[in-house]
Amino acid sequence: MNHFPPFASRVAPLLINDIDTDQIIPARFLKVTDKVGLGANLFADWRFDPDGSPKPEFVLNQSDHRGAAILLAGNNFGCGSSREHAPWALLGFGFRAVISTSFADIFRNNALKNALLPIAIDGQAHKRLIEFVLHQPSAEIGVDLESQTVRMPDGNEVQFPIDGFAKSCLLNGTDELGYLLGHEKRIAEYERTHLGLID
């Protein structure tokens, strides 16, 4: 897993509440166990007509938002089934963070384990951010995981919560297994001195 440094990006607004994982990545694309290529099918039923042609009215097909690394969603993002393919598809498309007022627990945990940052902000800040994005599509916002802040286009900052262990893993570019392996010597010493498992 890569480290998660501060970054700034334009924002793609998908202002729909209760976006579930079947909308993020439809079930027919779940036959793969590899992450590669899933981004091409992100929001497939919303992005494409039945013949495969892009729907020009869908936000991710519009030039103003092409290349955005931040998705701005409505309330309760990622509800529905527990498929890990949802954060895989978002990352594969190029998103590094999703901003909402709330996330489904399983989606949030899957996102954090895959270095996709779910940022929950309060309703007032969410409304302000929507106004910025709709009136200034090219405006960038900054995300700083270490300080747990989102920097608005006007320079004001909004704090967001994150689990301390997940934050540490993201900042250090590791996962749960990597964290445990980083303490291998201490674990071995504990086993030797307390459990008598190592000669």
Backbone as numpy.savetxt, mean C-alpha at the origin, in Angstrom:
# Nx Ny Nz CAx CAy CAz Cx Cy Cz
13.16 -7.63 0.72 12.32 -6.43 0.72 13.20 -5.18 0.72
12.84 -4.18 -0.06 13.61 -2.95 -0.12 13.29 -2.04 1.06
14.24 -1.16 1.37 13.99 -0.14 2.39 12.88 0.79 1.92
12.28 1.52 2.85 11.16 2.40 2.51 11.55 3.85 2.84
12.26 4.53 1.93 12.68 5.91 2.18 11.53 6.89 1.96
11.69 8.14 2.41 10.67 9.17 2.11 10.56 9.35 0.60
9.37 9.68 0.13 9.19 9.94 -1.30 8.05 10.92 -1.50
7.99 11.49 -2.69 6.91 12.40 -3.07 6.34 11.94 -4.41
5.05 12.11 -4.58 4.41 11.64 -5.82 3.10 12.37 -6.06
2.70 12.35 -7.32 1.32 12.73 -7.64 0.38 11.65 -7.11
-0.90 11.97 -7.07 -1.90 11.10 -6.44 -2.98 10.73 -7.45
-3.36 9.46 -7.45 -4.48 9.00 -8.27 -5.71 8.85 -7.37
-6.75 9.66 -7.58 -7.93 9.58 -6.72 -8.95 8.55 -7.23
-9.20 7.56 -6.40 -10.25 6.57 -6.69 -11.22 6.64 -5.52
-12.10 7.63 -5.56 -12.88 8.03 -4.40 -14.16 7.22 -4.27
-13.98 5.94 -4.04 -15.08 5.00 -3.89 -14.93 4.31 -2.54
-16.00 4.24 -1.79 -15.96 3.53 -0.50 -16.06 2.02 -0.69
-15.54 1.29 0.28 -15.71 -0.17 0.35 -15.18 -0.89 -0.90
-14.04 -0.46 -1.40 -13.42 -1.17 -2.53 -12.89 -2.49 -2.00
-13.42 -3.59 -2.54 -13.00 -4.89 -2.01 -11.91 -5.51 -2.87
-11.33 -6.57 -2.35 -10.17 -7.17 -3.02 -10.53 -7.80 -4.37
-11.79 -8.16 -4.58 -12.19 -8.71 -5.88 -12.25 -7.62 -6.93
-12.44 -6.38 -6.50 -12.38 -5.27 -7.44 -10.92 -4.89 -7.70
-10.10 -4.98 -6.67 -8.68 -4.66 -6.83 -8.02 -5.63 -7.81
-8.25 -6.92 -7.62 -7.72 -7.93 -8.53 -8.76 -9.04 -8.65
-9.54 -9.07 -9.74 -10.62 -10.05 -9.88 -10.14 -11.49 -9.73
-11.04 -12.33 -9.25 -10.70 -13.71 -8.88 -10.11 -14.51 -10.03
-10.47 -14.20 -11.26 -9.97 -15.00 -12.39 -8.47 -14.84 -12.60
-7.86 -13.85 -11.94 -6.42 -13.64 -12.08 -5.63 -14.24 -10.91
-6.29 -15.02 -10.06 -5.63 -15.53 -8.86 -4.99 -16.89 -9.05
-4.94 -17.38 -10.25 -4.39 -18.72 -10.49 -2.86 -18.73 -10.40
-2.26 -17.56 -10.37 -0.80 -17.48 -10.33 -0.31 -17.44 -8.89
0.91 -17.89 -8.69 1.55 -17.78 -7.37 2.73 -16.81 -7.43
2.95 -16.22 -8.60 4.03 -15.27 -8.80 3.44 -13.87 -8.87
4.15 -12.89 -8.30 3.67 -11.52 -8.30 3.81 -10.85 -9.67
4.72 -11.34 -10.47 5.05 -10.68 -11.73 3.83 -10.64 -12.66
3.54 -9.46 -13.17 2.47 -9.30 -14.14 1.10 -8.98 -13.57
0.94 -9.08 -12.24 -0.39 -8.84 -11.67 -0.83 -7.38 -11.82
0.14 -6.47 -11.86 -0.21 -5.05 -12.01 -1.00 -4.77 -13.27
-0.78 -5.56 -14.31 -1.50 -5.35 -15.57 -2.99 -5.59 -15.42
-3.38 -6.34 -14.37 -4.80 -6.67 -14.17 -5.42 -5.94 -12.98
-4.71 -4.97 -12.44 -5.25 -4.18 -11.34 -6.54 -3.48 -11.77
-7.60 -3.62 -10.97 -8.91 -3.01 -11.28 -9.35 -3.33 -12.71
-9.09 -4.56 -13.14 -9.31 -4.92 -14.55 -10.73 -4.65 -15.03
-11.73 -4.95 -14.19 -13.12 -4.77 -14.64 -13.52 -3.31 -14.70
-12.79 -2.44 -14.01 -13.04 -1.01 -14.06 -12.19 -0.32 -15.11
-11.02 -0.87 -15.38 -10.07 -0.23 -16.32 -10.36 -0.54 -17.77
-10.93 -1.73 -18.03 -11.04 -2.20 -19.41 -12.46 -2.56 -19.80
-12.79 -2.35 -21.06 -14.03 -2.86 -21.64 -13.87 -4.36 -21.89
-14.98 -5.07 -22.14 -14.89 -6.51 -22.40 -13.93 -6.89 -23.52
-13.72 -5.99 -24.49 -12.80 -6.30 -25.59 -11.34 -5.99 -25.24
-11.11 -5.54 -23.98 -9.75 -5.27 -23.54 -9.27 -3.84 -23.75
-10.09 -3.01 -24.35 -9.68 -1.62 -24.58 -9.87 -0.80 -23.29
-8.94 0.13 -23.01 -9.02 0.93 -21.79 -10.25 1.84 -21.78
-10.86 1.96 -20.61 -11.98 2.89 -20.46 -11.41 4.28 -20.16
-11.59 5.24 -21.05 -10.94 6.55 -20.88 -11.40 7.30 -19.63
-12.60 6.99 -19.13 -13.10 7.71 -17.97 -12.53 7.20 -16.65
-11.88 6.03 -16.66 -11.35 5.49 -15.41 -10.05 6.20 -15.05
-9.93 6.55 -13.78 -8.86 7.43 -13.32 -7.46 6.93 -13.68
-7.22 5.64 -13.59 -5.88 5.13 -13.87 -5.54 5.13 -15.35
-6.52 5.39 -16.20 -6.27 5.49 -17.64 -6.10 6.94 -18.09
-6.16 7.88 -17.16 -6.07 9.29 -17.51 -4.64 9.80 -17.34
-4.18 10.60 -18.28 -2.78 11.04 -18.30 -2.39 11.84 -17.06
-3.33 12.57 -16.48 -3.02 13.37 -15.29 -2.52 12.52 -14.14
-2.94 11.26 -14.10 -2.61 10.42 -12.95 -1.68 9.27 -13.29
-1.23 9.22 -14.55 -0.33 8.15 -14.95 1.00 8.28 -14.22
1.48 7.20 -13.68 2.75 7.22 -12.96 2.64 7.58 -11.49
1.42 7.86 -11.01 1.26 8.19 -9.59 1.62 6.99 -8.72
2.34 7.24 -7.64 2.74 6.17 -6.73 1.86 6.12 -5.49
0.87 7.01 -5.42 -0.04 7.06 -4.27 -1.48 6.96 -4.78
-2.23 6.03 -4.22 -3.65 5.90 -4.53 -4.45 6.50 -3.39
-5.35 7.41 -3.71 -6.24 8.02 -2.71 -7.60 7.37 -2.85
-8.01 6.61 -1.84 -9.25 5.84 -1.91 -10.29 6.38 -0.94
-11.51 5.85 -1.06 -12.56 6.17 -0.12 -12.41 5.37 1.17
-13.47 5.31 1.95 -13.42 4.62 3.24 -13.38 3.10 3.07
-12.80 2.43 4.06 -12.83 0.96 4.16 -12.22 0.29 2.93
-10.99 0.65 2.62 -10.32 0.10 1.45 -9.83 -1.31 1.74
-9.99 -2.22 0.76 -9.43 -3.56 0.86 -10.29 -4.56 1.62
-11.58 -4.30 1.71 -12.45 -5.25 2.41 -12.67 -6.48 1.53
-13.37 -7.47 2.05 -13.63 -8.68 1.26 -12.67 -9.79 1.60
-12.28 -10.56 0.61 -11.46 -11.75 0.84 -10.04 -11.36 1.23
-9.30 -12.37 1.70 -7.98 -12.11 2.28 -6.84 -12.20 1.27
-7.12 -12.22 -0.01 -6.09 -12.49 -1.02 -4.91 -11.52 -0.95
-3.72 -12.10 -0.86 -2.49 -11.31 -0.86 -2.20 -10.73 -2.24
-2.88 -11.26 -3.25 -2.69 -10.76 -4.61 -3.09 -9.28 -4.73
-3.94 -8.79 -3.83 -4.38 -7.39 -3.92 -3.21 -6.42 -3.74
-2.45 -6.50 -2.65 -1.28 -5.62 -2.57 -0.24 -5.92 -3.65
-0.11 -7.18 -4.06 0.82 -7.50 -5.14 0.46 -6.73 -6.41
-0.84 -6.70 -6.74 -1.28 -6.00 -7.95 -1.06 -4.50 -7.85
-1.34 -3.93 -6.69 -1.13 -2.49 -6.50 0.34 -2.14 -6.63
1.21 -2.94 -6.02 2.65 -2.71 -6.14 3.12 -2.91 -7.58
2.60 -3.94 -8.23 2.99 -4.22 -9.60 2.62 -3.11 -10.56
1.56 -2.39 -10.23 1.14 -1.26 -11.07 2.00 -0.03 -10.82
2.66 0.01 -9.67 3.54 1.13 -9.36 3.18 1.92 -8.11
2.13 1.49 -7.41 1.77 2.21 -6.19 2.69 1.80 -5.04
3.04 2.77 -4.21 3.85 2.51 -3.02 3.05 2.75 -1.75
1.95 3.48 -1.87 1.11 3.78 -0.70 -0.33 3.95 -1.14
-1.24 3.63 -0.22 -2.67 3.87 -0.40 -3.13 4.70 0.78
-3.86 5.77 0.50 -4.39 6.63 1.56 -5.90 6.46 1.63
-6.39 6.25 2.83 -7.83 6.10 3.07 -8.10 6.57 4.50
-9.37 6.56 4.87 -9.69 6.83 6.28 -9.66 5.55 7.10
-9.77 4.39 6.42 -9.72 3.11 7.13 -9.44 1.99 6.14
-8.86 0.90 6.68 -8.53 -0.27 5.87 -9.07 -1.52 6.54
-9.42 -2.50 5.74 -9.75 -3.81 6.29 -8.48 -4.39 6.91
-8.63 -5.03 8.06 -7.47 -5.50 8.81 -6.57 -6.44 8.01
-7.17 -7.42 7.34 -6.36 -8.41 6.62 -5.61 -7.73 5.46
-6.28 -6.84 4.75 -5.60 -6.13 3.67 -4.45 -5.31 4.22
-4.69 -4.59 5.31 -3.62 -3.76 5.90 -2.41 -4.61 6.25
-2.63 -5.75 6.90 -1.52 -6.61 7.28 -0.79 -7.17 6.06
-1.55 -7.60 5.04 -0.92 -8.10 3.82 -0.11 -7.01 3.13
-0.64 -5.79 3.13 0.06 -4.67 2.50 1.40 -4.41 3.20
1.36 -4.34 4.52 2.58 -4.05 5.28 3.64 -5.13 5.07
3.21 -6.37 4.96 4.17 -7.47 4.76 4.78 -7.45 3.36
4.20 -6.67 2.46 4.70 -6.61 1.09 5.24 -5.23 0.72
5.45 -4.38 1.73 6.04 -3.04 1.52 5.13 -2.09 0.75
3.81 -2.30 0.87 2.84 -1.32 0.39 2.31 -0.62 1.64
2.45 0.70 1.70 2.12 1.43 2.92 0.65 1.85 2.94
-0.16 1.30 3.87 -1.55 1.75 4.02 -1.59 2.92 5.01
-1.97 4.07 4.54 -1.95 5.29 5.35 -3.38 5.68 5.70
-3.73 5.59 6.97 -5.07 5.97 7.43 -4.99 7.38 8.03
-5.76 8.30 7.45 -5.81 9.66 7.98 -7.25 9.98 8.37
-7.41 11.02 9.20 -8.76 11.34 9.67 -9.59 11.96 8.56
-10.90 12.00 8.78 -11.83 12.44 7.75 -11.58 13.85 7.26
-11.20 14.75 8.16 -10.98 16.14 7.77 -9.75 16.26 6.86
-8.67 15.58 7.23 -7.47 15.61 6.39 -7.74 14.93 5.05
-8.51 13.87 5.07 -8.87 13.15 3.84 -9.64 14.08 2.90
-10.57 14.83 3.45 -11.36 15.77 2.64 -10.46 16.85 2.04
-9.51 17.37 2.82 -8.60 18.39 2.32 -7.73 17.84 1.19
-7.28 16.62 1.36 -6.44 16.01 0.34 -7.22 15.80 -0.95
-8.47 15.38 -0.84 -9.33 15.22 -2.02 -9.44 16.55 -2.77
-9.65 17.63 -2.03 -9.79 18.95 -2.65 -8.51 19.33 -3.40
-7.37 19.10 -2.77 -6.09 19.39 -3.42 -5.96 18.61 -4.72
-6.21 17.33 -4.66 -5.99 16.46 -5.82 -6.95 16.78 -6.96
-8.20 17.06 -6.63 -9.18 17.36 -7.68 -8.92 18.71 -8.34
-8.39 19.67 -7.57 -8.14 21.00 -8.12 -6.74 21.14 -8.70
-5.80 20.30 -8.23 -4.42 20.37 -8.72 -3.93 18.94 -9.01
-4.35 18.34 -10.10 -3.99 16.95 -10.38 -2.48 16.70 -10.43
-1.71 17.73 -10.76 -0.26 17.54 -10.86 0.46 17.75 -9.53
-0.28 18.16 -8.50 0.35 18.42 -7.20 0.90 17.13 -6.61
2.03 17.24 -5.92 2.63 16.09 -5.27 2.45 16.19 -3.76
2.35 15.04 -3.13 2.38 15.00 -1.67 3.56 14.14 -1.26
4.08 14.41 -0.07 5.22 13.67 0.43 4.80 12.66 1.48
5.49 11.53 1.52 5.24 10.49 2.50 6.55 10.19 3.21
6.55 10.29 4.52 7.73 9.99 5.31 7.35 8.97 6.38
7.76 7.73 6.17 7.40 6.67 7.10 8.04 6.87 8.46
9.30 7.30 8.48 9.99 7.42 9.76 9.28 8.39 10.70
8.85 9.54 10.17 8.13 10.52 11.00 6.62 10.28 10.99
6.18 9.30 10.17 4.76 8.96 10.05 3.92 10.16 9.65
4.38 10.84 8.60 3.69 12.04 8.15 3.42 12.02 6.66
2.31 12.67 6.31 1.99 12.99 4.92 2.08 14.50 4.79
2.86 14.98 3.83 3.00 16.41 3.60 2.08 16.83 2.47
1.14 17.68 2.80 0.16 18.16 1.82 0.82 19.13 0.84
0.18 19.40 -0.30 0.75 20.35 -1.27 0.96 21.76 -0.69
0.22 22.12 0.35 0.39 23.45 0.95 1.48 23.45 2.02
2.14 22.32 2.22 3.23 22.25 3.20 2.81 21.73 4.56
1.52 21.71 4.85 1.07 21.19 6.14 1.27 19.67 6.19
1.50 19.17 7.39 1.74 17.75 7.57 0.64 17.10 8.40
0.32 15.87 8.04 -0.69 15.09 8.75 -0.02 13.80 9.22
-0.23 13.46 10.47 0.37 12.24 11.01 -0.55 11.04 10.76
0.06 9.87 10.64 -0.71 8.65 10.50 -0.13 7.57 11.41
-0.98 6.65 11.89 -0.51 5.59 12.77 0.03 4.40 11.98
0.91 3.64 12.62 1.39 2.39 12.03 1.92 1.52 13.15
1.74 0.23 13.01 2.28 -0.72 13.97 3.81 -0.58 14.03
4.35 -0.54 15.24 5.77 -0.29 15.43 6.66 -1.35 14.80
6.26 -2.62 14.92 7.07 -3.69 14.35 7.07 -3.62 12.82
5.89 -3.39 12.24 5.80 -3.27 10.79 6.62 -2.08 10.29
6.58 -0.99 11.01 7.37 0.19 10.64 8.85 -0.13 10.64
9.31 -0.79 11.68 10.72 -1.16 11.78 11.14 -2.06 10.61
10.30 -3.03 10.28 10.61 -3.93 9.18 10.71 -3.17 7.86
9.77 -2.26 7.61 9.78 -1.50 6.37 11.01 -0.61 6.28
11.34 0.08 7.37 12.48 0.99 7.35 13.80 0.24 7.17
13.85 -0.97 7.69 15.08 -1.76 7.59 15.10 -2.70 6.40
14.02 -2.71 5.63 13.97 -3.54 4.43 14.00 -5.02 4.74
13.24 -5.43 5.76 13.23 -6.84 6.13 11.80 -7.29 6.39
11.61 -8.59 6.57 10.31 -9.14 6.93 10.43 -9.87 8.25
9.38 -10.59 8.66 9.41 -11.26 9.97 10.54 -12.28 10.06
10.73 -13.04 8.99 11.80 -14.04 8.99 13.17 -13.36 9.07
13.34 -12.31 8.29 14.60 -11.57 8.32 14.88 -10.98 9.68
13.81 -10.51 10.34 13.97 -9.97 11.69 14.48 -11.05 12.64
13.87 -12.23 12.57 14.30 -13.33 13.45 15.74 -13.75 13.15
16.08 -13.83 11.86 17.44 -14.23 11.50 18.46 -13.20 11.97
18.04 -11.96 12.07 18.94 -10.92 12.56 19.27 -11.08 14.03
18.49 -11.90 14.74 18.73 -12.17 16.17 19.20 -13.60 16.39
19.75 -14.20 15.33 20.12 -15.62 15.41 21.11 -15.91 16.53
22.09 -15.04 16.70 23.10 -15.27 17.75 22.48 -15.19 19.13
21.59 -14.24 19.35 20.94 -14.11 20.65 20.03 -15.29 20.93
19.34 -15.77 19.88 18.46 -16.93 20.05 19.29 -18.16 20.41
20.41 -18.33 19.70 21.27 -19.47 19.99 21.83 -19.40 21.41
22.19 -18.20 21.84 22.72 -18.04 23.20 21.65 -18.36 24.24
20.44 -17.92 23.98 19.33 -18.23 24.90 19.10 -19.73 24.99
19.11 -20.37 23.83 18.90 -21.84 23.83 20.03 -22.55 24.57
21.25 -22.04 24.42 22.39 -22.68 25.07 22.34 -22.52 26.59
22.01 -21.29 27.04 22.09 -21.01 28.47 20.82 -21.34 29.26
19.66 -21.30 28.57 18.40 -21.49 29.29 17.75 -22.84 29.03
17.92 -23.31 27.82 17.21 -24.53 27.45 18.12 -25.75 27.29
19.42 -25.52 27.27 20.37 -26.63 27.14 20.25 -27.34 25.81
19.84 -26.60 24.75 19.62 -27.24 23.46 20.87 -27.28 22.60
21.85 -26.43 22.95 23.06 -26.36 22.15 24.25 -26.64 23.05
25.12 -27.52 22.62 26.32 -27.84 23.42 27.27 -26.66 23.45
